[in-house]
Amino acid sequence: MKNSKLFTLLFAIVVLLMVSCHGKRNRLINSWKVTEVEAKTSINDSTKNAILTNGTLTFTEDGHVTGYLLREITDGTYALTQKGTKLVIKDEVGTPYECVSTITDDKLVLDTKEAKLTFSKI
């Protein structure tokens, strides 16, 4: 009897964790436009303006990402881990860009060592 209850509890916890992470991923899948750049290191005004003007990211359900930040990303991949709080984007050559992510229904915040970028859903 005790094993049955323990198994049921463990199963419920696993399902809850899977649904919670899947929900964050579903919110991420969309197109996003940079609306704010908060530099943590020195970024010149032209670079900041280029990011604000051209900065977009599109995340697909199959784990791919395209867009533009400091340069164009044409065939990147992404992984969302740690219950949706860590996002790793890899460009075409596999260079990883790690950031702390905050995802809501209409906002995406990516916090890196260099800058904090705020996106709005397009």
N, CA and C atoms as an extended XYZ file, in Angstrom:
366
Properties=species:S:1:pos:R:3:atomname:S:1:resname:S:1:resid:I:1 pbc="F F F"
N         0.819       -1.191        0.000 N   MET     1
C         0.000        0.000        0.000 CA  MET     1
C         0.868        1.263        0.000 C   MET     1
N         1.907        1.282        0.849 N   LYS     2
C         2.782        2.442        0.925 CA  LYS     2
C         3.517        2.659       -0.389 C   LYS     2
N         3.966        1.566       -1.030 N   ASN     3
C         4.667        1.677       -2.306 CA  ASN     3
C         3.759        2.258       -3.379 C   ASN     3
N         2.499        1.878       -3.355 N   SER     4
C         1.537        2.382       -4.329 CA  SER     4
C         1.353        3.895       -4.174 C   SER     4
N         1.227        4.366       -2.948 N   LYS     5
C         1.068        5.811       -2.700 CA  LYS     5
C         2.326        6.564       -3.089 C   LYS     5
N         3.501        5.992       -2.763 N   LEU     6
C         4.771        6.630       -3.109 CA  LEU     6
C         4.923        6.722       -4.622 C   LEU     6
N         4.595        5.633       -5.322 N   PHE     7
C         4.671        5.637       -6.773 CA  PHE     7
C         3.735        6.691       -7.367 C   PHE     7
N         2.525        6.779       -6.870 N   THR     8
C         1.552        7.766       -7.352 CA  THR     8
C         2.050        9.185       -7.115 C   THR     8
N         2.630        9.425       -5.945 N   LEU     9
C         3.160       10.756       -5.630 CA  LEU     9
C         4.322       11.110       -6.547 C   LEU     9
N         5.256       10.193       -6.735 N   LEU    10
C         6.391       10.436       -7.626 CA  LEU    10
C         5.926       10.674       -9.061 C   LEU    10
N         4.977        9.896       -9.511 N   PHE    11
C         4.443       10.067      -10.856 CA  PHE    11
C         3.810       11.449      -11.014 C   PHE    11
N         3.057       11.888      -10.023 N   ALA    12
C         2.413       13.209      -10.067 CA  ALA    12
C         3.454       14.322      -10.109 C   ALA    12
N         4.529       14.182       -9.351 N   ILE    13
C         5.585       15.193       -9.343 CA  ILE    13
C         6.273       15.260      -10.702 C   ILE    13
N         6.576       14.111      -11.290 N   VAL    14
C         7.221       14.086      -12.606 CA  VAL    14
C         6.324       14.739      -13.656 C   VAL    14
N         5.054       14.420      -13.647 N   VAL    15
C         4.112       15.011      -14.602 CA  VAL    15
C         4.043       16.520      -14.402 C   VAL    15
N         3.988       16.972      -13.179 N   LEU    16
C         3.942       18.407      -12.887 CA  LEU    16
C         5.178       19.120      -13.406 C   LEU    16
N         6.354       18.546      -13.194 N   LEU    17
C         7.587       19.142      -13.696 CA  LEU    17
C         7.613       19.188      -15.217 C   LEU    17
N         7.165       18.128      -15.859 N   MET    18
C         7.153       18.099      -17.317 CA  MET    18
C         6.194       19.143      -17.876 C   MET    18
N         5.037       19.269      -17.295 N   VAL    19
C         4.050       20.246      -17.759 CA  VAL    19
C         4.561       21.657      -17.526 C   VAL    19
N         5.198       21.902      -16.403 N   SER    20
C         5.705       23.231      -16.090 CA  SER    20
C         6.787       23.660      -17.079 C   SER    20
N         7.742       22.790      -17.400 N   CYS    21
C         8.792       23.123      -18.361 CA  CYS    21
C         8.222       23.250      -19.768 C   CYS    21
N         7.290       22.395      -20.118 N   HIS    22
C         6.679       22.447      -21.440 CA  HIS    22
C         5.904       23.760      -21.628 C   HIS    22
N         5.272       24.245      -20.567 N   GLY    23
C         4.537       25.502      -20.632 CA  GLY    23
C         5.447       26.677      -20.931 C   GLY    23
N         6.629       26.722      -20.323 N   LYS    24
C         7.595       27.791      -20.599 CA  LYS    24
C         8.046       27.723      -22.051 C   LYS    24
N         8.319       26.523      -22.537 N   ARG    25
C         8.760       26.361      -23.922 CA  ARG    25
C         7.668       26.822      -24.883 C   ARG    25
N         6.416       26.482      -24.574 N   ASN    26
C         5.320       26.919      -25.432 CA  ASN    26
C         5.210       28.434      -25.477 C   ASN    26
N         5.459       29.097      -24.360 N   ARG    27
C         5.407       30.565      -24.355 CA  ARG    27
C         6.552       31.166      -25.144 C   ARG    27
N         7.693       30.474      -25.187 N   LEU    28
C         8.861       30.976      -25.918 CA  LEU    28
C         8.674       30.869      -27.425 C   LEU    28
N         7.955       29.853      -27.880 N   ILE    29
C         7.796       29.612      -29.315 CA  ILE    29
C         6.955       30.734      -29.917 C   ILE    29
N         7.651       31.625      -30.620 N   ASN    30
C         7.017       32.783      -31.231 CA  ASN    30
C         8.105       33.664      -31.833 C   ASN    30
N         7.707       34.816      -32.350 N   SER    31
C         8.653       35.828      -32.828 CA  SER    31
C         8.673       36.968      -31.827 C   SER    31
N         9.878       37.474      -31.550 N   TRP    32
C        10.087       38.497      -30.533 CA  TRP    32
C        10.912       39.642      -31.096 C   TRP    32
N        10.605       40.866      -30.677 N   LYS    33
C        11.311       42.070      -31.100 CA  LYS    33
C        11.957       42.725      -29.888 C   LYS    33
N        13.230       43.107      -30.020 N   VAL    34
C        13.928       43.788      -28.928 CA  VAL    34
C        13.289       45.152      -28.706 C   VAL    34
N        12.933       45.449      -27.456 N   THR    35
C        12.333       46.737      -27.115 CA  THR    35
C        13.195       47.540      -26.150 C   THR    35
N        14.148       46.865      -25.502 N   GLU    36
C        14.997       47.565      -24.538 CA  GLU    36
C        16.340       46.859      -24.432 C   GLU    36
N        17.410       47.652      -24.360 N   VAL    37
C        18.757       47.133      -24.174 CA  VAL    37
C        19.360       47.833      -22.969 C   VAL    37
N        19.699       47.044      -21.955 N   GLU    38
C        20.345       47.576      -20.753 CA  GLU    38
C        21.765       47.008      -20.720 C   GLU    38
N        22.737       47.835      -21.122 N   ALA    39
C        24.125       47.381      -21.231 CA  ALA    39
C        24.761       47.213      -19.858 C   ALA    39
N        25.529       46.128      -19.703 N   LYS    40
C        26.284       45.891      -18.474 CA  LYS    40
C        27.766       46.177      -18.696 C   LYS    40
N        28.163       46.210      -19.950 N   THR    41
C        29.514       46.596      -20.343 CA  THR    41
C        29.357       47.760      -21.310 C   THR    41
N        30.464       48.317      -21.714 N   SER    42
C        30.365       49.471      -22.612 CA  SER    42
C        29.948       49.018      -24.016 C   SER    42
N        28.821       49.535      -24.450 N   ILE    43
C        28.311       49.305      -25.796 CA  ILE    43
C        28.108       50.684      -26.412 C   ILE    43
N        28.698       50.887      -27.598 N   ASN    44
C        28.527       52.209      -28.197 CA  ASN    44
C        27.095       52.402      -28.685 C   ASN    44
N        26.722       53.651      -28.879 N   ASP    45
C        25.342       53.977      -29.239 CA  ASP    45
C        24.908       53.363      -30.562 C   ASP    45
N        25.814       53.275      -31.537 N   SER    46
C        25.425       52.717      -32.835 CA  SER    46
C        25.104       51.226      -32.715 C   SER    46
N        25.852       50.495      -31.890 N   THR    47
C        25.565       49.076      -31.677 CA  THR    47
C        24.236       48.907      -30.965 C   THR    47
N        24.011       49.711      -29.942 N   LYS    48
C        22.753       49.648      -29.204 CA  LYS    48
C        21.568       49.967      -30.121 C   LYS    48
N        21.716       50.994      -30.953 N   ASN    49
C        20.649       51.359      -31.888 CA  ASN    49
C        20.406       50.269      -32.932 C   ASN    49
N        21.482       49.610      -33.373 N   ALA    50
C        21.330       48.519      -34.343 CA  ALA    50
C        20.549       47.357      -33.726 C   ALA    50
N        20.828       47.055      -32.459 N   ILE    51
C        20.099       45.986      -31.784 CA  ILE    51
C        18.626       46.367      -31.619 C   ILE    51
N        18.368       47.608      -31.224 N   LEU    52
C        16.983       48.058      -31.050 CA  LEU    52
C        16.222       48.092      -32.377 C   LEU    52
N        16.897       48.490      -33.436 N   THR    53
C        16.247       48.604      -34.737 CA  THR    53
C        16.006       47.249      -35.387 C   THR    53
N        17.011       46.378      -35.347 N   ASN    54
C        16.953       45.119      -36.088 CA  ASN    54
C        16.748       43.879      -35.222 C   ASN    54
N        16.840       44.008      -33.915 N   GLY    55
C        16.856       42.861      -33.024 CA  GLY    55
C        15.555       42.088      -32.982 C   GLY    55
N        15.601       40.863      -33.460 N   THR    56
C        14.453       39.950      -33.417 CA  THR    56
C        14.951       38.532      -33.190 C   THR    56
N        14.117       37.711      -32.632 N   LEU    57
C        14.381       36.282      -32.522 CA  LEU    57
C        13.075       35.542      -32.761 C   LEU    57
N        13.148       34.445      -33.508 N   THR    58
C        11.996       33.587      -33.737 CA  THR    58
C        12.365       32.176      -33.300 C   THR    58
N        11.623       31.657      -32.327 N   PHE    59
C        11.839       30.323      -31.792 CA  PHE    59
C        10.759       29.407      -32.351 C   PHE    59
N        11.175       28.236      -32.854 N   THR    60
C        10.226       27.289      -33.409 CA  THR    60
C        10.081       26.078      -32.481 C   THR    60
N         9.029       25.332      -32.684 N   GLU    61
C         8.727       24.180      -31.843 CA  GLU    61
C         9.783       23.080      -31.950 C   GLU    61
N        10.458       23.005      -33.117 N   ASP    62
C        11.455       21.949      -33.315 CA  ASP    62
C        12.840       22.304      -32.788 C   ASP    62
N        12.956       23.392      -32.002 N   GLY    63
C        14.225       23.728      -31.355 CA  GLY    63
C        15.155       24.618      -32.152 C   GLY    63
N        14.647       25.262      -33.196 N   HIS    64
C        15.474       26.159      -33.999 CA  HIS    64
C        15.163       27.618      -33.677 C   HIS    64
N        16.151       28.468      -33.924 N   VAL    65
C        15.989       29.900      -33.706 CA  VAL    65
C        16.636       30.645      -34.873 C   VAL    65
N        15.967       31.702      -35.317 N   THR    66
C        16.502       32.597      -36.337 CA  THR    66
C        16.307       34.019      -35.847 C   THR    66
N        17.023       34.950      -36.447 N   GLY    67
C        16.837       36.343      -36.075 CA  GLY    67
C        18.103       37.153      -36.208 C   GLY    67
N        18.144       38.261      -35.481 N   TYR    68
C        19.282       39.176      -35.525 CA  TYR    68
C        19.475       39.798      -34.151 C   TYR    68
N        20.692       39.739      -33.662 N   LEU    69
C        21.060       40.504      -32.469 CA  LEU    69
C        22.259       41.364      -32.854 C   LEU    69
N        23.469       40.904      -32.624 N   LEU    70
C        24.641       41.634      -33.111 CA  LEU    70
C        24.977       41.230      -34.542 C   LEU    70
N        24.478       40.085      -34.931 N   ARG    71
C        24.613       39.602      -36.312 CA  ARG    71
C        23.443       38.666      -36.583 C   ARG    71
N        23.291       38.288      -37.831 N   GLU    72
C        22.166       37.443      -38.212 CA  GLU    72
C        22.378       36.000      -37.749 C   GLU    72
N        21.322       35.401      -37.246 N   ILE    73
C        21.299       33.983      -36.896 CA  ILE    73
C        20.334       33.337      -37.886 C   ILE    73
N        20.883       32.521      -38.803 N   THR    74
C        20.027       31.953      -39.854 CA  THR    74
C        19.556       30.542      -39.551 C   THR    74
N        20.342       29.776      -38.813 N   ASP    75
C        19.955       28.397      -38.519 CA  ASP    75
C        20.523       27.975      -37.173 C   ASP    75
N        20.117       28.665      -36.134 N   GLY    76
C        20.586       28.337      -34.798 CA  GLY    76
C        19.657       27.355      -34.113 C   GLY    76
N        20.089       26.906      -32.943 N   THR    77
C        19.268       26.028      -32.120 CA  THR    77
C        19.192       26.628      -30.722 C   THR    77
N        18.244       26.143      -29.947 N   TYR    78
C        18.130       26.631      -28.574 CA  TYR    78
C        17.713       25.504      -27.655 C   TYR    78
N        18.052       25.682      -26.373 N   ALA    79
C        17.639       24.739      -25.341 CA  ALA    79
C        17.205       25.556      -24.130 C   ALA    79
N        16.067       25.215      -23.598 N   LEU    80
C        15.505       25.870      -22.416 CA  LEU    80
C        15.596       24.869      -21.275 C   LEU    80
N        16.363       25.216      -20.230 N   THR    81
C        16.588       24.297      -19.123 CA  THR    81
C        16.312       24.985      -17.790 C   THR    81
N        16.557       24.262      -16.726 N   GLN    82
C        16.389       24.747      -15.357 CA  GLN    82
C        15.013       25.381      -15.144 C   GLN    82
N        13.992       24.583      -15.481 N   LYS    83
C        12.592       24.991      -15.326 CA  LYS    83
C        12.279       26.277      -16.090 C   LYS    83
N        12.915       26.458      -17.243 N   GLY    84
C        12.635       27.607      -18.088 CA  GLY    84
C        13.383       28.864      -17.721 C   GLY    84
N        14.363       28.777      -16.817 N   THR    85
C        15.083       29.987      -16.401 CA  THR    85
C        16.437       30.128      -17.068 C   THR    85
N        16.885       29.123      -17.823 N   LYS    86
C        18.153       29.204      -18.528 CA  LYS    86
C        17.907       28.893      -19.998 C   LYS    86
N        18.332       29.815      -20.851 N   LEU    87
C        18.195       29.643      -22.291 CA  LEU    87
C        19.585       29.650      -22.901 C   LEU    87
N        19.887       28.638      -23.699 N   VAL    88
C        21.152       28.573      -24.422 CA  VAL    88
C        20.830       28.593      -25.905 C   VAL    88
N        21.345       29.605      -26.589 N   ILE    89
C        21.177       29.726      -28.036 CA  ILE    89
C        22.519       29.401      -28.672 C   ILE    89
N        22.503       28.512      -29.662 N   LYS    90
C        23.722       28.191      -30.400 CA  LYS    90
C        23.544       28.673      -31.829 C   LYS    90
N        24.553       29.396      -32.330 N   ASP    91
C        24.479       29.869      -33.709 CA  ASP    91
C        24.814       28.731      -34.669 C   ASP    91
N        24.942       29.056      -35.943 N   GLU    92
C        25.143       28.060      -36.990 CA  GLU    92
C        26.397       27.220      -36.787 C   GLU    92
N        27.438       27.806      -36.194 N   VAL    93
C        28.688       27.076      -35.993 CA  VAL    93
C        28.758       26.429      -34.616 C   VAL    93
N        27.705       26.561      -33.819 N   GLY    94
C        27.646       25.895      -32.531 CA  GLY    94
C        28.140       26.698      -31.347 C   GLY    94
N        28.421       27.982      -31.546 N   THR    95
C        28.860       28.829      -30.439 CA  THR    95
C        27.685       29.050      -29.495 C   THR    95
N        27.821       28.662      -28.217 N   PRO    96
C        26.693       28.818      -27.283 CA  PRO    96
C        26.652       30.209      -26.660 C   PRO    96
N        25.460       30.740      -26.537 N   TYR    97
C        25.221       32.007      -25.853 CA  TYR    97
C        24.225       31.708      -24.733 C   TYR    97
N        24.713       31.740      -23.498 N   GLU    98
C        23.877       31.406      -22.353 CA  GLU    98
C        23.289       32.655      -21.730 C   GLU    98
N        22.061       32.544      -21.257 N   CYS    99
C        21.439       33.671      -20.573 CA  CYS    99
C        20.382       33.174      -19.595 C   CYS    99
N        20.112       34.013      -18.634 N   VAL   100
C        19.012       33.764      -17.713 CA  VAL   100
C        17.769       34.294      -18.411 C   VAL   100
N        16.717       33.495      -18.447 N   SER   101
C        15.528       33.910      -19.187 CA  SER   101
C        14.325       34.047      -18.266 C   SER   101
N        13.539       35.070      -18.556 N   THR   102
C        12.253       35.267      -17.906 CA  THR   102
C        11.228       35.353      -19.026 C   THR   102
N        10.263       34.441      -19.010 N   ILE   103
C         9.294       34.354      -20.105 CA  ILE   103
C         7.890       34.526      -19.539 C   ILE   103
N         7.171       35.505      -20.089 N   THR   104
C         5.755       35.657      -19.769 CA  THR   104
C         4.984       35.543      -21.075 C   THR   104
N         3.686       35.769      -21.031 N   ASP   105
C         2.884       35.646      -22.255 CA  ASP   105
C         3.279       36.650      -23.330 C   ASP   105
N         3.715       37.854      -22.942 N   ASP   106
C         4.016       38.875      -23.946 CA  ASP   106
C         5.395       39.502      -23.811 C   ASP   106
N         6.219       39.061      -22.863 N   LYS   107
C         7.571       39.595      -22.666 CA  LYS   107
C         8.573       38.460      -22.533 C   LYS   107
N         9.764       38.726      -23.042 N   LEU   108
C        10.900       37.824      -22.905 CA  LEU   108
C        12.080       38.672      -22.468 C   LEU   108
N        12.719       38.298      -21.377 N   VAL   109
C        13.898       39.009      -20.901 CA  VAL   109
C        15.051       38.025      -20.910 C   VAL   109
N        16.130       38.396      -21.617 N   LEU   110
C        17.340       37.594      -21.662 CA  LEU   110
C        18.448       38.375      -20.989 C   LEU   110
N        18.970       37.829      -19.906 N   ASP   111
C        19.987       38.492      -19.103 CA  ASP   111
C        21.314       37.769      -19.314 C   ASP   111
N        22.276       38.452      -19.950 N   THR   112
C        23.594       37.892      -20.204 CA  THR   112
C        24.634       38.681      -19.413 C   THR   112
N        25.892       38.287      -19.544 N   LYS   113
C        26.968       39.018      -18.874 CA  LYS   113
C        27.132       40.414      -19.450 C   LYS   113
N        26.844       40.567      -20.743 N   GLU   114
C        27.063       41.836      -21.429 CA  GLU   114
C        25.878       42.791      -21.364 C   GLU   114
N        24.659       42.241      -21.393 N   ALA   115
C        23.484       43.111      -21.459 CA  ALA   115
C        22.231       42.361      -21.022 C   ALA   115
N        21.226       43.135      -20.707 N   LYS   116
C        19.900       42.600      -20.417 CA  LYS   116
C        19.000       43.079      -21.552 C   LYS   116
N        18.450       42.120      -22.303 N   LEU   117
C        17.605       42.451      -23.455 CA  LEU   117
C        16.162       42.116      -23.146 C   LEU   117
N        15.285       43.067      -23.392 N   THR   118
C        13.855       42.851      -23.217 CA  THR   118
C        13.210       42.789      -24.590 C   THR   118
N        12.381       41.766      -24.792 N   PHE   119
C        11.686       41.547      -26.058 CA  PHE   119
C        10.185       41.615      -25.826 C   PHE   119
N         9.472       42.036      -26.857 N   SER   120
C         8.008       41.963      -26.862 CA  SER   120
C         7.597       41.034      -27.974 C   SER   120
N         6.501       40.336      -27.765 N   LYS   121
C         5.993       39.407      -28.773 CA  LYS   121
C         5.538       40.200      -29.981 C   LYS   121
N         5.880       39.717      -31.155 N   ILE   122
C         5.480       40.383      -32.405 CA  ILE   122
C         4.113       39.858      -32.807 C   ILE   122
